[in-house]
Amino acid sequence: MSSTCEEQPARLPEWLRRPIQTDKAYAETHAALKKNGLHTVCEDAKCPNRHECWNHGTATIMILGNICTRDCRFCSIATGKPEGLDTGEPLRVADAVERMGLRHVVITSVTRDDLPDGGAEIFARTIRAVKERVPGITVEVLTPDFWGRRENLFKVLDAGPVVFNHNIETVKRLQRSIRSGATYERSLSVLRGAAEYGDRTIKVKSGIMLGLGETNDEVLETLHDLHAHGVRLVTIGQYMAPTRDHAHTKRFATPKEFADLEDAAYRIGFEAVASGPLVRSSYRAERMVTV
């Protein structure tokens, strides 16, 4: 993890290569999302697991459009100036979730710094609409930082998700060069706010990527910081540059390194850890809820 190489590795290692297979469930999931005019982070962020997840009838639904107001160096989602606010989106999300027969759904969004509440009200309406349409479903949210404003964070939490996720993304030293408009301290504050909210039954989750130039000690420091701020579920995955215009992938961590970090995270005290080259924020998210 301490490589200083500035060029991207020439080829993907074997452990990052996987066949693309689709079946009937994949087609049905794709159709349900498109029918309702919805976006998924699976497609917009070019997630390598989207075929596996869609084949199992699961997806991470992205609300508030597909134009982000920030320009993070690791993310392939389009950036620019979003146009308007789609207030009918929550009901369409609920309809798609019902059609897909989901038991656990992840709802995320682009960052909407153009909105007074950062989109918190639409998050809340979407959570409530899904829970009303599909009784018994568990809802996980993956949110932006809302500029650290607790009133917007609490607006989302009041709607009753079972998991609140906000990703720290990378180690403290690399935040400024990798995350547009975000800070390490603000993200930790958001996570602490979620951990201290109400009766504290909401599981708090975060994630970090390897391969951006971090050291092993920095990753462990970040894990300790996350745990100290109330995070109990954590994901650790490999960063893969979506294009040559994004931050370069400095190295590919080995499966053993991911296994060692998983062990370290459990020793720190995390309740559930997903650590592996192809792990992403929402990968097999439903399994972490049951821990």
MARGU-278522 format. One record per residue: x negated, y, z negated of N, C-alpha, C in turn; residue number from 1. Coordinates in Angstrom, 1 decimal. Each point is the difference from the previous one (the first is absolute). Layout:
N
     n_px     n_py     n_pz    ca_px    ca_py    ca_pz     c_px     c_py     c_pz     i
        X        Y        Z        X        Y        Z        X        Y        Z   NUM
...
//
This chain:
291
     n_px     n_py     n_pz    ca_px    ca_py    ca_pz     c_px     c_py     c_pz     i
     -0.8     -1.2      0.0      0.8      1.2      0.0     -0.8      1.3      0.0     1
     -1.4     -0.2     -0.1     -0.8      1.2     -0.1     -0.7      0.4      1.3     2
      0.5     -0.6      1.1     -0.6      0.3      1.3      0.1      1.5      0.4     3
     -1.0      0.5      0.6     -0.1      1.4      0.4      0.1      0.1      1.5     4
      0.2     -1.0      0.7      0.1      0.0      1.5      1.1      0.9      0.5     5
     -0.3      0.8      0.9      0.9      1.0      0.5      0.8     -0.5      1.3     6
     -0.5     -1.1      0.6      0.7     -0.5      1.1      1.0     -1.1     -0.4     7
      1.1     -0.2      0.8      0.9     -1.0     -0.3     -0.6     -1.4      0.4     8
      0.3     -1.0     -0.8     -0.5     -1.4      0.4      0.6     -0.3      1.4     9
     -0.8     -0.7      0.8      0.3     -0.3      1.4      1.2     -0.8      0.2    10
      0.2     -1.1     -0.9      1.0     -0.9      0.2      0.7     -0.4     -1.3    11
      1.3     -0.3      0.1      0.7     -0.5     -1.2     -0.6     -1.4     -0.4    12
     -0.2     -0.2     -1.3     -0.4     -1.3     -0.5      1.1     -1.0      0.2    13
     -0.3     -1.3     -0.1      1.0     -1.0      0.2      1.2      0.1     -0.9    14
     -0.3      0.4     -1.3      1.1      0.0     -1.0      1.0      1.1      0.2    15
     -0.3      0.9      1.0      1.0      1.1      0.3      0.7     -0.3      1.3    16
     -0.2     -1.1      0.6      0.6     -0.3      1.2      1.2     -1.0     -0.3    17
      1.1      0.3      0.6      1.2     -0.9     -0.2      0.8      0.0      1.2    18
      0.6     -1.2      0.3      0.9     -0.1      1.2      1.3      0.8     -0.2    19
      0.5      0.5      1.1      1.3      0.7     -0.1      1.1     -0.9      0.5    20
      0.9     -0.3     -0.9      1.1     -0.9      0.3      1.3      0.6     -0.4    21
      1.0     -0.1      0.8      1.3      0.6     -0.3      1.1     -1.1      0.2    22
      1.1      0.1     -0.8      1.1     -0.9      0.1      1.3      0.8      0.0    23
      1.1     -0.7     -0.2      1.3      0.6      0.1      0.2      1.0     -1.1    24
     -0.5     -0.2     -1.2      0.1      0.9     -1.1     -0.7      1.3      0.3    25
     -1.2     -0.1      0.7     -0.7      1.2      0.4      0.9      0.9      0.9    26
      0.6     -0.7      1.0      0.8      0.8      1.0      1.2      0.6     -0.7    27
      0.6     -0.7     -0.9      1.2      0.5     -0.7     -0.3      1.2     -0.9    28
     -1.2     -0.1     -0.7     -0.4      1.1     -0.8     -0.3      1.2      0.8    29
     -0.7     -0.1      1.1     -0.3      1.1      0.9      1.3      0.6      0.6    30
      1.0     -0.9      0.3      1.2      0.5      0.6      0.8      0.8     -1.0    31
      0.1     -0.5     -1.3      0.7      0.7     -1.0     -0.5      1.4     -0.3    32
     -1.4      0.1      0.0     -0.6      1.3     -0.3      0.2      1.0      1.2    33
     -0.1     -0.5      1.2      0.2      0.8      1.2      1.4      0.5      0.1    34
      0.9     -0.9     -0.3      1.5      0.3      0.2      0.3      1.2     -0.9    35
     -0.6      0.1     -1.2      0.3      1.1     -0.9     -1.0      1.1      0.1    36
     -0.8      0.1      1.1     -0.9      1.1      0.2     -1.0      0.2     -1.1    37
     -0.5     -1.1     -0.5     -0.9      0.2     -1.2     -1.5     -0.3      0.4    38
     -0.9      0.6     -0.7     -1.4     -0.2      0.2     -0.5     -1.0     -1.1    39
     -1.1     -0.7      0.3     -0.6     -0.8     -1.0     -1.5      0.4      0.0    40
     -0.6     -0.1     -1.2     -1.4      0.2     -0.2     -0.8     -1.1      0.7    41
      0.7     -1.2      0.1     -0.5     -1.2      0.6     -0.6      0.4      1.4    42
      0.9      0.7      0.8     -0.4      0.3      1.3     -0.8      1.3      0.1    43
      0.5      1.1     -0.7     -0.6      1.3      0.2     -1.5      0.0     -0.6    44
     -0.2     -0.8     -1.0     -1.4     -0.1     -0.6     -0.7     -1.2      0.5    45
      0.5     -0.7      1.0     -0.7     -1.1      0.6     -0.4     -1.1     -1.0    46
      0.9     -0.3     -0.9     -0.3     -1.0     -1.0     -0.3     -1.4      0.6    47
     -1.1     -0.6     -0.4     -0.4     -1.3      0.6      0.9     -1.2     -0.4    48
      0.8      0.3     -1.0      0.9     -1.1     -0.6      1.4      0.1      0.5    49
      0.3      0.9      0.9      1.4      0.3      0.4      0.7     -1.2      0.6    50
     -0.7     -0.8      0.8      0.6     -1.2      0.6      0.3     -1.1     -1.1    51
     -0.9     -0.1     -0.9      0.3     -1.0     -1.1      1.2      0.4     -0.8    52
      0.0      1.3     -0.4      1.2      0.5     -0.8      1.3      0.0      0.7    53
      0.0      0.4      1.3      1.2      0.1      0.8      0.5     -1.4      0.2    54
     -0.9     -1.0      0.2      0.4     -1.4      0.2      0.7     -0.5     -1.2    55
     -0.3      0.6     -1.2      0.7     -0.4     -1.2      1.2      0.9     -0.3    56
      0.3      0.9      0.9      1.2      0.9     -0.1     -0.2      1.1     -1.0    57
     -1.2      0.4     -0.2     -0.3      1.2     -0.9     -0.7      1.1      0.7    58
      0.2      1.2     -0.5     -0.7      1.1      0.6     -0.1      1.2     -1.0    59
     -0.9      0.9      0.2     -0.1      1.2     -0.7      0.6      1.1      0.8    60
      1.1      0.5     -0.5      0.7      1.1      0.8     -0.5      1.3     -0.4    61
     -0.3      0.8      1.1     -0.6      1.4     -0.2      1.1      1.0      0.3    62
      0.3      0.8     -1.0      1.0      1.0      0.1     -0.6      1.4      0.2    63
      0.9      1.0      0.2     -0.4      1.4      0.2     -0.8      0.2      1.3    64
      0.3     -0.8      1.0     -0.6      0.1      1.3     -1.3     -0.7      0.2    65
     -0.7      0.3      1.1     -1.3     -0.6      0.2     -1.1      1.0      0.3    66
      0.2      1.2     -0.4     -1.0      1.1      0.1     -0.4      0.4     -1.4    67
     -1.3     -0.1     -0.3     -0.5      0.3     -1.3     -0.6      1.4      0.0    68
      0.2      0.8     -1.1     -0.6      1.3      0.0     -1.4      0.0     -0.5    69
     -0.6     -1.1     -0.3     -1.4     -0.1     -0.4     -0.7     -0.8      1.1    70
     -1.3      0.1      0.0     -0.9     -0.7      1.0     -1.1     -0.8     -0.7    71
      0.4     -1.0     -0.6     -1.0     -0.9     -0.7     -0.8     -0.7      1.0    72
     -1.3     -0.2     -0.4     -1.0     -0.5      0.9      0.1     -1.5      0.2    73
      0.8     -0.7     -0.8      0.1     -1.4      0.1      1.3     -0.5      0.7    74
      1.0      0.9      0.2      1.4     -0.3      0.4      0.3      0.3      1.4    75
      0.7     -0.9      0.7      0.3      0.1      1.4      1.3      0.7      0.3    76
      0.8      0.3     -1.1      1.3      0.6      0.2     -0.2      1.4      0.6    77
      0.9      0.4      0.9     -0.2      1.3      0.7      0.2      1.1     -1.0    78
     -0.8      1.1      0.2      0.1      1.2     -0.8      0.5      1.2      0.8    79
      0.6      0.9     -0.7      0.5      1.2      0.7      1.0      0.7     -0.9    80
      1.0      0.6      0.7      1.1      0.8     -0.7      1.3     -0.8      0.2    81
      0.5     -0.6     -1.0      1.3     -0.8      0.2      1.1      1.0      0.3    82
      1.0     -0.5      0.6      1.2      0.8      0.4      1.2     -0.5     -0.8    83
      0.5      0.9     -0.9      1.2     -0.3     -0.7      0.0     -1.1     -1.0    84
      1.1     -0.4     -0.5      0.2     -1.0     -1.0      1.2     -0.8      0.3    85
     -0.1     -1.3      0.1      1.0     -0.9      0.4      0.8     -0.5     -1.2    86
      1.1      0.7     -0.4      0.7     -0.4     -1.2      0.8     -1.3      0.1    87
      0.2     -0.5      1.2      0.7     -1.2      0.2     -0.9     -1.3     -0.1    88
     -1.3      0.3     -0.2     -1.0     -1.1      0.0      0.3     -1.0     -1.1    89
      0.3      0.4     -1.2      0.2     -1.0     -1.1      1.0     -1.0      0.3    90
      1.1      0.3      0.6      1.0     -1.0      0.3     -0.4     -0.9      1.1    91
     -0.8      0.5      1.0     -0.5     -0.9      1.0     -1.0     -1.0     -0.5    92
     -0.8      0.5     -1.0     -1.0     -0.9     -0.6      0.8     -1.1     -0.7    93
      1.0      0.3     -0.8      0.8     -0.9     -0.7      0.6     -1.1      1.0    94
      0.5      0.5      1.1      0.6     -0.9      1.0     -1.0     -0.9      0.5    95
     -1.2      0.4      0.3     -1.1     -0.8      0.5     -0.4     -1.1     -1.0    96
     -0.1      0.4     -1.2     -0.4     -0.9     -1.1      1.0     -1.1     -0.2    97
      1.3      0.4      0.1      1.1     -1.0     -0.1     -0.1     -1.0      1.2    98
     -0.2      0.6      1.2      0.0     -0.9      1.2     -1.2     -1.0      0.0    99
     -1.1      0.5     -0.6     -1.2     -0.9     -0.1      0.1     -1.0     -1.1   100
      1.0      0.2     -0.9      0.1     -1.0     -1.1     -1.1      0.1     -1.0   101
     -0.6      1.1     -0.3     -1.1      0.1     -0.9      0.4     -0.1     -1.4   102
     -1.0     -0.6     -0.8      0.2      0.0     -1.5     -0.9      1.0     -0.7   103
     -1.1      0.4      0.8     -0.9      1.0     -0.5     -0.4      0.9      1.2   104
      0.1      1.3     -0.2     -0.3      0.9      1.1     -1.0      1.1     -0.5   105
     -0.9      0.4      0.8     -0.9      1.0     -0.3      0.3      1.3      0.9   106
      0.2      1.1     -0.7      0.3      1.2      0.7     -1.1      1.0     -0.2   107
     -0.6      0.5      1.1     -1.1      0.9      0.0      0.4      1.2      0.9   108
     -0.9      0.9      0.1      0.2      1.2      0.9     -1.3      0.6      0.4   109
      0.2      0.9      1.0     -1.1      0.9      0.3      0.0      1.1     -1.1   110
     -1.0      0.8      0.0     -0.1      1.1     -1.0      0.7      1.2      0.7   111
      1.0      0.6     -0.8      0.8      1.1      0.6     -0.3      1.2     -0.9   112
     -1.2      0.6      0.1     -0.3      1.3     -0.7      0.9      1.1      0.4   113
      0.7     -0.1      1.2      0.9      1.1      0.5      1.3      0.1     -0.8   114
      0.3     -1.1     -0.8      1.3      0.0     -0.7     -0.3      0.5     -1.4   115
      1.0      0.7     -0.6     -0.2      0.6     -1.4     -0.3     -1.1     -1.0   116
      0.7     -1.2      0.2     -0.2     -1.1     -1.0     -0.8     -1.1      0.5   117
     -0.7      0.2      1.2     -0.8     -1.0      0.6      0.7     -1.2      0.5   118
      1.4      0.1      0.0      0.8     -1.2      0.5      0.5     -0.8     -1.1   119
     -0.2      0.4     -1.3      0.4     -0.8     -1.1      1.5     -0.3      0.0   120
      0.8      0.9      0.4      1.5     -0.2      0.0      0.4     -1.1      1.0   121
     -0.7      0.0      1.1      0.3     -1.1      1.0     -0.4     -1.3     -0.5   122
     -1.2     -0.1     -0.7     -0.4     -1.2     -0.6      1.1     -0.5     -1.0   123
      0.4      0.9     -0.8      1.0     -0.4     -1.0      1.3     -0.5      0.6   124
      0.5      0.7      1.0      1.2     -0.4      0.7     -0.1     -1.3      0.7   125
     -1.2     -0.3      0.5     -0.3     -1.2      0.7      0.0     -1.2     -1.0   126
     -0.6      0.2     -1.1     -0.1     -1.0     -1.0      1.5     -0.4     -0.5   127
      0.7      1.1     -0.2      1.4     -0.3     -0.5      0.9     -0.6      1.0   128
     -0.2      0.4      1.3      0.8     -0.6      1.1     -0.3     -1.4      0.2   129
     -1.2     -0.4     -0.1     -0.4     -1.4      0.2      0.5     -0.9     -1.2   130
     -0.1      0.5     -1.2      0.4     -0.7     -1.2      1.5     -0.2      0.0   131
      0.7      1.0      0.5      1.5     -0.1      0.1      0.4     -1.0      1.1   132
     -0.7      0.1      1.1      0.4     -0.9      1.1     -0.4     -1.5     -0.2   133
     -1.1     -0.2     -0.7     -0.5     -1.3     -0.2     -0.2     -0.2     -1.5   134
      1.0     -0.4     -0.8     -0.1     -0.2     -1.4     -1.1     -1.0     -0.4   135
     -0.8      0.3     -1.0     -1.0     -1.0     -0.4     -1.3      0.1      0.7   136
     -0.1      0.8      1.0     -1.3      0.2      0.8     -0.9      0.8     -0.9   137
     -1.3     -0.3      0.1     -1.0      0.8     -0.7     -0.7      0.9      1.0   138
     -0.1      1.3     -0.4     -0.5      1.0      0.9     -1.4      0.5     -0.5   139
     -1.0      0.0      0.8     -1.3      0.6     -0.2     -0.2      1.2      0.8   140
     -0.6      1.0     -0.6     -0.3      1.2      0.8     -1.5      0.3      0.0   141
     -0.5      0.5      1.1     -1.4      0.4      0.2      0.1      1.5      0.4   142
     -0.3      0.9     -0.9      0.2      1.4      0.3     -1.2      0.8      0.1   143
      0.1      1.2      0.6     -1.1      1.0      0.0     -0.1      0.6     -1.4   144
     -0.9      1.0     -0.2     -0.2      0.5     -1.3      1.0      1.1     -0.4   145
      0.8      0.5      0.9      1.0      1.1     -0.3     -0.8      1.2     -0.6   146
     -1.2      0.2      0.3     -0.9      1.0     -0.5      0.0      0.0     -1.5   147
      0.2     -1.2     -0.6     -0.1     -0.2     -1.4      1.2      0.6     -0.8   148
      1.0      0.4      0.6      1.2      0.6     -0.7      0.8     -1.1     -0.6   149
      0.1      0.0     -1.4      0.7     -1.1     -0.7      1.5      0.0      0.3   150
      0.6      1.2      0.2      1.4      0.0      0.3      0.4     -0.8      1.2   151
     -0.9      0.0      1.0      0.2     -0.8      1.3     -0.3     -1.4     -0.2   152
     -1.0     -0.4     -0.8     -0.3     -1.3     -0.3      1.2     -0.6     -0.8   153
      0.5      0.7     -1.0      1.1     -0.6     -0.8      1.3     -0.1      0.8   154
      0.2      0.8      1.0      1.1     -0.1      0.8      0.1     -1.3      0.7   155
     -1.2     -0.5      0.4     -0.1     -1.3      0.7      0.2     -1.1     -1.1   156
     -0.7      0.1     -1.1      0.1     -1.0     -1.1      1.4     -0.2     -0.5   157
      0.7      1.2     -0.1      1.4     -0.1     -0.5      0.9     -0.9      0.8   158
     -0.4     -0.2      1.3      0.9     -0.9      0.8     -0.2     -1.4     -0.2   159
     -1.0     -0.4     -0.8     -0.2     -1.4     -0.5     -0.7     -1.0      0.9   160
     -1.2      0.4      0.5     -0.8     -1.0      0.7     -0.6     -0.9     -1.1   161
     -0.3     -1.3      0.4     -0.7     -0.9     -1.0     -1.5      0.2      0.1   162
     -0.5      0.5      1.1     -1.4      0.2      0.1     -0.2      1.4      0.6   163
     -0.9      0.8     -0.6     -0.4      1.2      0.5     -1.5     -0.1      0.4   164
     -0.3      0.3      1.3     -1.3     -0.2      0.5     -0.5      1.4      0.6   165
     -1.2      0.4     -0.4     -0.7      1.1      0.6     -1.4     -0.4      0.1   166
     -0.6      0.0      1.2     -1.3     -0.5      0.2     -1.1      1.1     -0.3   167
     -1.0     -0.5     -0.7     -1.2      0.9     -0.2     -0.9      0.0      1.2   168
      0.1     -1.1      0.8     -0.6     -0.2      1.3     -1.5     -0.2      0.0   169
     -0.8      0.8     -0.7     -1.4     -0.2      0.0     -0.6      0.6     -1.3   170
     -1.3     -0.1     -0.2     -0.6      0.4     -1.2     -0.1      1.5     -0.1   171
     -0.3      0.5     -1.2      0.0      1.4     -0.3     -0.9      0.8      1.0   172
     -1.2     -0.5      0.2     -1.0      0.8      0.8      0.5      0.2      1.4   173
      0.8     -0.9      0.5      0.3      0.0      1.5      1.4      0.7      0.2   174
      0.7      0.4     -1.0      1.3      0.5      0.1      0.1      1.2      1.0   175
     -0.8      1.0     -0.2      0.1      1.2      0.8     -0.2     -0.3      1.5   176
     -0.9     -0.9      0.3     -0.3     -0.3      1.5      1.0     -0.9      0.6   177
      0.7     -0.8     -0.8      0.9     -1.0      0.5      1.5      0.4     -0.1   178
      0.4      0.7     -1.0      1.4      0.3     -0.3      0.3      1.4      0.2   179
      0.8      0.4      1.0      0.4      1.4      0.2      1.0      0.5     -1.0   180
     -0.4      1.1     -0.7      0.9      0.6     -0.9      0.2     -0.7     -1.4   181
     -0.6     -1.2     -0.1      0.2     -0.7     -1.3     -1.2      0.1     -0.8   182
      0.1     -0.3     -1.3     -1.1      0.0     -0.9      0.1     -1.3     -0.9   183
     -1.1     -0.4     -0.5     -0.1     -1.2     -0.9      0.8      0.3     -1.2   184
     -0.3      1.1     -0.6      0.7      0.4     -1.3      1.5      0.1      0.1   185
      0.5      0.6      1.1      1.4      0.1      0.2      0.7     -1.3      0.2   186
     -0.7     -0.9      0.7      0.6     -1.4      0.2      0.1     -0.7     -1.3   187
     -1.1      0.1     -0.8      0.1     -0.6     -1.4      1.1      0.6     -0.8   188
      0.2      1.3      0.1      1.0      0.6     -0.8      1.4     -0.5      0.4   189
      0.2     -0.1      1.3      1.3     -0.6      0.5      0.2     -1.4     -0.5   190
     -1.0     -0.8      0.0      0.1     -1.4     -0.5      0.3      0.0     -1.5   191
     -0.7      0.9     -0.8      0.3      0.0     -1.4      1.4      0.5     -0.2   192
      0.5      1.0      0.7      1.4      0.4     -0.1      1.0     -1.1      0.2   193
     -0.3     -0.8      1.0      0.9     -1.2      0.2     -0.1     -1.0     -1.1   194
     -1.2     -0.2     -0.5     -0.1     -1.0     -1.1      0.6      0.5     -1.3   195
      0.1      1.3     -0.2      0.6      0.5     -1.2      1.4      0.4      0.1   196
      0.6     -0.3      1.2      1.4      0.4      0.2      1.0     -0.9     -0.8   197
      1.0      0.7     -0.5      1.1     -0.7     -0.6     -0.4     -1.2     -1.0   198
      0.7     -1.1      0.3     -0.3     -1.2     -0.9     -1.1     -0.8      0.4   199
     -0.7      0.5      1.0     -1.3     -0.6      0.5      0.2     -1.5      0.6   200
      1.2     -0.2      0.6      0.2     -1.3      0.5     -0.4     -0.1      1.5   201
     -0.3      1.2      0.6     -0.4      0.0      1.4     -1.5     -0.4      0.1   202
     -0.2     -1.0      0.9     -1.4     -0.4      0.1     -0.8      1.0      0.9   203
     -1.1      0.4     -0.4     -0.8      1.0      0.7     -1.2     -0.7      0.8   204
     -0.1      0.4      1.2     -0.9     -0.7      0.9     -0.9      1.0      0.8   205
     -1.2     -0.4      0.4     -0.8      0.8      0.8     -0.9     -0.9      0.8   206
     -0.8      0.6      1.0     -0.8     -0.8      0.8     -1.3      0.8      0.4   207
     -1.0     -0.8      0.4     -1.3      0.6      0.4     -0.5     -0.8      1.2   208
     -0.7      0.7      0.9     -0.6     -0.7      1.2     -1.5     -0.1     -0.2   209
     -0.6     -1.1      0.5     -1.4     -0.1      0.1     -0.5      0.2      1.4   210
     -1.2      0.5      0.1     -0.6      0.2      1.3     -0.2      1.4      0.5   211
      0.2      1.0     -0.9     -0.1      1.4      0.3     -1.3      0.6     -0.5   212
     -0.8     -0.8     -0.6     -1.3      0.5     -0.5     -0.2      0.0     -1.5   213
      1.0     -0.6     -0.7      0.0     -0.1     -1.4     -1.0     -1.0     -0.5   214
     -0.4      0.1     -1.3     -0.8     -1.0     -0.6      0.8     -0.9     -0.9   215
     -0.6     -1.1     -0.4      0.7     -0.9     -0.9      0.4      0.6     -1.3   216
     -1.0      0.8     -0.6      0.3      0.7     -1.2      1.1      1.0      0.1   217
      0.1      0.7      1.1      1.0      0.9      0.2      1.4     -0.6      0.1   218
      0.1     -1.2      0.6      1.2     -0.7      0.1      0.5     -0.4     -1.4   219
     -0.9     -0.6     -0.8      0.3     -0.4     -1.4      0.4      1.2     -0.8   220
     -0.7      1.2      0.2      0.4      1.2     -0.7      1.4      0.4      0.3   221
      0.4     -0.1      1.3      1.3      0.3      0.4      1.1     -0.9     -0.6   222
     -0.3     -1.3      0.0      0.9     -0.9     -0.6      0.2      0.3     -1.5   223
     -1.1      0.3     -0.7      0.2      0.4     -1.4      0.8      1.2     -0.1   224
     -0.2      1.0      0.8      0.8      1.3      0.0      1.5     -0.3      0.2   225
      0.3     -0.9      1.0      1.4     -0.3      0.3      0.6     -0.7     -1.1   226
     -0.6     -0.9     -0.6      0.5     -0.7     -1.2      0.3      0.9     -1.1   227
     -1.0      0.9     -0.3      0.2      1.0     -1.1      1.1      0.9      0.2   228
      0.4      0.2      1.3      1.2      0.9      0.2      1.3     -0.8      0.2   229
      0.0     -1.2     -0.4      1.3     -0.7      0.0      0.3     -1.0      1.1   230
     -0.9     -0.1      1.0      0.2     -0.9      1.1     -0.2     -1.4     -0.4   231
      0.9     -0.9      0.3     -0.1     -1.4     -0.4      0.0     -0.9      1.2   232
      0.4      0.5      1.2     -0.1     -0.8      1.2     -1.0      0.7      1.0   233
     -0.9     -0.8      0.6     -1.0      0.7      0.8     -0.2     -0.9      1.3   234
     -0.2      0.7      1.1     -0.4     -0.7      1.2     -1.4      0.5      0.5   235
     -0.8     -0.9      0.5     -1.4      0.3      0.5     -0.1     -0.6      1.3   236
     -0.2      0.8      1.1     -0.1     -0.5      1.3     -1.2      0.6      0.8   237
     -0.1     -0.5      1.2     -1.1      0.5      0.9      0.5      1.2      0.9   238
     -0.8      1.0      0.0      0.3      1.1      0.9     -0.5     -0.3      1.4   239
      0.9      0.2      1.0     -0.4     -0.2      1.4      0.4      1.2      0.8   240
     -1.0      0.7      0.5      0.3      1.2      0.7      1.0     -0.2      1.2   241
      1.2      0.7      0.0      0.9     -0.2      1.0     -0.4      0.5      1.4   242
     -0.9      1.0      0.0     -0.5      0.5      1.3     -1.4      0.5     -0.3   243
     -0.7      0.4      1.1     -1.4      0.5     -0.2      0.0      1.4     -0.5   244
      1.2      0.7      0.0      0.1      1.3     -0.5      0.2      0.1     -1.5   245
      0.3     -1.2     -0.6      0.2      0.0     -1.5     -1.4     -0.3     -0.7   246
      0.1      0.0     -1.3     -1.2     -0.3     -0.8     -0.5     -1.4      0.4   247
     -1.3     -0.1      0.2     -0.6     -1.3      0.4      0.1     -1.0     -1.1   248
      0.1     -1.3      0.4     -0.1     -1.1     -1.0     -1.5     -0.2     -0.2   249
     -0.4      0.2     -1.2     -1.4     -0.1     -0.3     -0.5     -1.4     -0.1   250
      0.9     -0.9     -0.5     -0.4     -1.4     -0.2      1.3     -0.8     -0.2   251
     -0.2     -1.4      0.2      1.1     -0.9     -0.3     -0.3     -0.8     -1.2   252
      0.7      0.2     -1.1     -0.2     -0.8     -1.2      0.4     -1.4      0.2   253
     -0.7     -1.0     -0.6      0.2     -1.4      0.2      1.2     -0.5     -0.8   254
      0.6     -1.1      0.3      1.0     -0.6     -0.8     -0.4     -0.2     -1.5   255
     -1.3     -0.4     -0.2     -0.5     -0.2     -1.3      0.0      1.3     -0.8   256
     -0.4      1.1      0.6      0.0      1.3     -0.7      1.5      0.4     -0.4   257
      0.9     -0.3      0.9      1.4      0.3     -0.4      0.4     -0.9     -1.2   258
     -0.4     -1.2      0.0      0.4     -0.9     -1.1     -0.7      0.4     -1.3   259
     -1.2      0.5      0.1     -0.7      0.5     -1.2      0.7      1.2     -0.5   260
      0.4      0.9      0.8      0.8      1.2     -0.4      1.3     -0.4     -0.6   261
      0.7     -1.0      0.5      1.2     -0.4     -0.5     -0.2     -0.5     -1.5   262
     -1.0     -0.8     -0.2     -0.4     -0.5     -1.3     -0.3      1.2     -0.9   263
     -0.7      1.0      0.5     -0.4      1.1     -0.9      1.3      0.8     -0.3   264
      0.9      0.2      0.9      1.2      0.7     -0.3      0.9     -0.7     -1.0   265
      0.1     -1.3      0.0      0.7     -0.7     -1.0     -0.7      0.2     -1.4   266
     -1.3      0.0      0.0     -0.7      0.2     -1.3      0.2      1.3     -0.5   267
      0.2      1.0      0.9      0.3      1.4     -0.5      1.4      0.0     -0.7   268
      0.9     -0.8      0.5      1.3     -0.1     -0.6      1.2      0.2      0.9   269
     -0.2      0.0      1.3      1.1      0.1      1.0      0.8     -1.2     -0.1   270
      1.3      0.1      0.2      1.0     -1.1     -0.1      0.0     -0.8      1.3   271
     -0.1      0.7      1.1      0.0     -0.7      1.3     -1.0      0.7      0.9   272
     -0.7     -0.8      0.8     -1.1      0.5      0.9      0.1     -0.7      1.3   273
      0.1      0.8      1.1     -0.1     -0.6      1.3     -1.3      0.6      0.6   274
     -1.0     -0.9      0.2     -1.3      0.5      0.5     -0.5     -1.0      1.1   275
     -0.2      0.6      1.2     -0.4     -0.8      1.2     -0.2      0.9      1.2   276
     -0.7     -0.5      1.0     -0.3      0.8      1.2      1.2      0.6      0.7   277
      1.1     -0.8      0.0      1.2      0.4      0.7      1.1      0.6     -0.9   278
     -0.3      0.1     -1.3      1.0      0.6     -0.9      0.3      1.4      0.3   279
      1.2      0.4      0.0      0.5      1.4      0.2      0.9      0.3     -1.2   280
      0.4      1.2     -0.1      0.8      0.5     -1.1      1.3     -0.8     -0.3   281
      0.6     -0.4      1.1      1.3     -0.7     -0.2     -0.1     -1.5      0.4   282
     -1.2     -0.5      0.2     -0.1     -1.4      0.4      0.5     -1.0     -1.1   283
      0.9     -0.8      0.4      0.7     -0.9     -1.0      0.4      0.7     -1.3   284
      0.5      1.2      0.2      0.3      0.8     -1.2      1.0     -0.7     -0.9   285
      0.9     -0.8      0.5      1.1     -0.6     -0.8     -0.7     -1.0     -1.0   286
     -1.1     -0.5      0.3     -0.6     -1.0     -0.9     -0.6      0.7     -1.3   287
     -0.4      1.3      0.2     -0.6      0.7     -1.1      1.1      0.5     -1.0   288
      1.2      0.1      0.5      1.1      0.5     -0.9      0.4     -1.1     -1.0   289
     -0.2     -1.2      0.3      0.5     -1.1     -0.9     -1.0     -0.3     -1.1   290
     -1.2      0.7      0.0     -1.0     -0.3     -1.0      0.4      0.5     -1.3   291
//
